[in-house]
Amino acid sequence: MCRREDDCLAPVPRMLMRLSMLALTLAVAACREDARSATPDGKPAILPSLMQSASTNADARPPAVPFDSATPIIVARADASWPHDTSAYTQGLILDDGRLLESTGLEGRSELRELDRRTGLARRHFSLPHEVFGEGLAALGGRLYQLTWRAGRGYVYDARTLRLVDSVSYPGEGWGLASDGNHMYLSDGTSEIRVLDPHGFRELRRIRVTEAGKPVWMLNELELVRGELWANIYETNFIARIDPSTGHIVGWIDLSGLLTPTERAGVEKRGGVANGIAYDSIRDRVLVTGKLWPRMFELGVATRSELSQRR
């Protein structure tokens, strides 16, 4: 007597049934993968296929940039460096009215800071709620705007006092933030940068960032530098120089030589990566640092000279 229905099947038919079920399962999985590769309106997804199943955009593998050997690469040189707080998980860095400001991340450790450049420590700070993960930072119209990672809400401060005065909301993740004096530019770890109206954070358009026709994702900290949009590529030592009108990457800045081998090994052991770009338009200089980095650097005259020659 058969205890289960499939026990009554002959061995060969039973095997064929199992193979049929396996084929059906694979077909369904393929359909799901196809569904993830496009947005609801049928347009290509902004994430490459290897990112489609990520629970957060940070789960993806970083792109193997540069994609094109013809794209100019400049190795960053430092004219000067200052201490940086090695506990600061740098998410945003800006110069505003002569002050150096930093947004830090990690839950329970996220802050808005005004830094003492000589020591790298905070002169003043505003702590975010314990459960919030701080992200990018930008200044516009006497206010500071600080993103959060997955809370869907940003904080707005009085730039002079660092007093919290308002908040803004936005869909999806928040990574980097920059301003050109009129608009905001927001990255979320994908290959697209949102251009926003600062009044209400209404999305105006998107910039799709590419090199050699391929999307470049993991766009993180942003800064406007001499008309270009610069972006740290998360978990790499590269800054992409982006033409904001086209989204094309016109060059790369390689930061891998700024830290000493000993410093770099210590940073990597603790999970730190390059992140943080601040442009000083008065003195025409760029400051860079990273998450948990021991120093902050001023990019040297040689770097600026190479940039001007390759414009």
Secondary structure in CASP SS format (residue, H / E / C, confidence):
PFRMAT SS
TARGET T0000
AUTHOR 0000-0000-0000
METHOD secondary structure of the structure
MODEL  1
M C 1.00
C C 1.00
R C 1.00
R C 1.00
E H 1.00
D H 1.00
D H 1.00
C H 1.00
L C 1.00
A C 1.00
P H 1.00
V H 1.00
P H 1.00
R H 1.00
M H 1.00
L H 1.00
M H 1.00
R H 1.00
L H 1.00
S H 1.00
M H 1.00
L H 1.00
A H 1.00
L H 1.00
T H 1.00
L H 1.00
A H 1.00
V H 1.00
A H 1.00
A H 1.00
C H 1.00
R H 1.00
E H 1.00
D H 1.00
A H 1.00
R H 1.00
S C 1.00
A E 1.00
T C 1.00
P C 1.00
D C 1.00
G C 1.00
K C 1.00
P E 1.00
A C 1.00
I C 1.00
L C 1.00
P C 1.00
S H 1.00
L H 1.00
M H 1.00
Q C 1.00
S C 1.00
A C 1.00
S C 1.00
T C 1.00
N H 1.00
A H 1.00
D H 1.00
A C 1.00
R C 1.00
P C 1.00
P C 1.00
A C 1.00
V C 1.00
P C 1.00
F C 1.00
D C 1.00
S C 1.00
A C 1.00
T C 1.00
P C 1.00
I E 1.00
I E 1.00
V E 1.00
A C 1.00
R C 1.00
A E 1.00
D E 1.00
A E 1.00
S E 1.00
W E 1.00
P E 1.00
H C 1.00
D C 1.00
T C 1.00
S C 1.00
A C 1.00
Y C 1.00
T E 1.00
Q E 1.00
G E 1.00
L E 1.00
I E 1.00
L E 1.00
D E 1.00
D C 1.00
G C 1.00
R E 1.00
L E 1.00
L E 1.00
E E 1.00
S E 1.00
T E 1.00
G C 1.00
L C 1.00
E C 1.00
G C 1.00
R C 1.00
S C 1.00
E E 1.00
L E 1.00
R E 1.00
E E 1.00
L E 1.00
D C 1.00
R C 1.00
R C 1.00
T C 1.00
G C 1.00
L C 1.00
A E 1.00
R E 1.00
R E 1.00
H E 1.00
F E 1.00
S E 1.00
L C 1.00
P C 1.00
H C 1.00
E C 1.00
V C 1.00
F C 1.00
G E 1.00
E E 1.00
G E 1.00
L E 1.00
A E 1.00
A E 1.00
L E 1.00
G C 1.00
G C 1.00
R E 1.00
L E 1.00
Y E 1.00
Q E 1.00
L E 1.00
T E 1.00
W C 1.00
R C 1.00
A C 1.00
G C 1.00
R E 1.00
G E 1.00
Y E 1.00
V E 1.00
Y E 1.00
D E 1.00
A C 1.00
R C 1.00
T C 1.00
L C 1.00
R C 1.00
L E 1.00
V E 1.00
D E 1.00
S E 1.00
V E 1.00
S E 1.00
Y C 1.00
P C 1.00
G C 1.00
E C 1.00
G C 1.00
W C 1.00
G C 1.00
L E 1.00
A E 1.00
S E 1.00
D C 1.00
G C 1.00
N C 1.00
H C 1.00
M E 1.00
Y E 1.00
L E 1.00
S E 1.00
D C 1.00
G C 1.00
T C 1.00
S C 1.00
E E 1.00
I E 1.00
R E 1.00
V E 1.00
L E 1.00
D E 1.00
P C 1.00
H C 1.00
G C 1.00
F C 1.00
R E 1.00
E E 1.00
L E 1.00
R E 1.00
R E 1.00
I E 1.00
R E 1.00
V C 1.00
T E 1.00
E E 1.00
A C 1.00
G C 1.00
K E 1.00
P E 1.00
V C 1.00
W C 1.00
M C 1.00
L E 1.00
N E 1.00
E E 1.00
L E 1.00
E E 1.00
L E 1.00
V E 1.00
R C 1.00
G C 1.00
E E 1.00
L E 1.00
W E 1.00
A E 1.00
N E 1.00
I E 1.00
Y C 1.00
E C 1.00
T C 1.00
N C 1.00
F E 1.00
I E 1.00
A E 1.00
R E 1.00
I E 1.00
D C 1.00
P C 1.00
S C 1.00
T C 1.00
G C 1.00
H E 1.00
I E 1.00
V E 1.00
G E 1.00
W E 1.00
I E 1.00
D E 1.00
L C 1.00
S C 1.00
G C 1.00
L C 1.00
L C 1.00
T C 1.00
P H 1.00
T H 1.00
E H 1.00
R H 1.00
A H 1.00
G H 1.00
V H 1.00
E H 1.00
K H 1.00
R C 1.00
G C 1.00
G C 1.00
V C 1.00
A E 1.00
N E 1.00
G E 1.00
I E 1.00
A E 1.00
Y E 1.00
D E 1.00
S C 1.00
I C 1.00
R C 1.00
D C 1.00
R E 1.00
V E 1.00
L E 1.00
V E 1.00
T E 1.00
G E 1.00
K C 1.00
L C 1.00
W C 1.00
P C 1.00
R E 1.00
M E 1.00
F E 1.00
E E 1.00
L E 1.00
G C 1.00
V H 1.00
A H 1.00
T H 1.00
R H 1.00
S H 1.00
E H 1.00
L H 1.00
S H 1.00
Q H 1.00
R C 1.00
R C 1.00
END
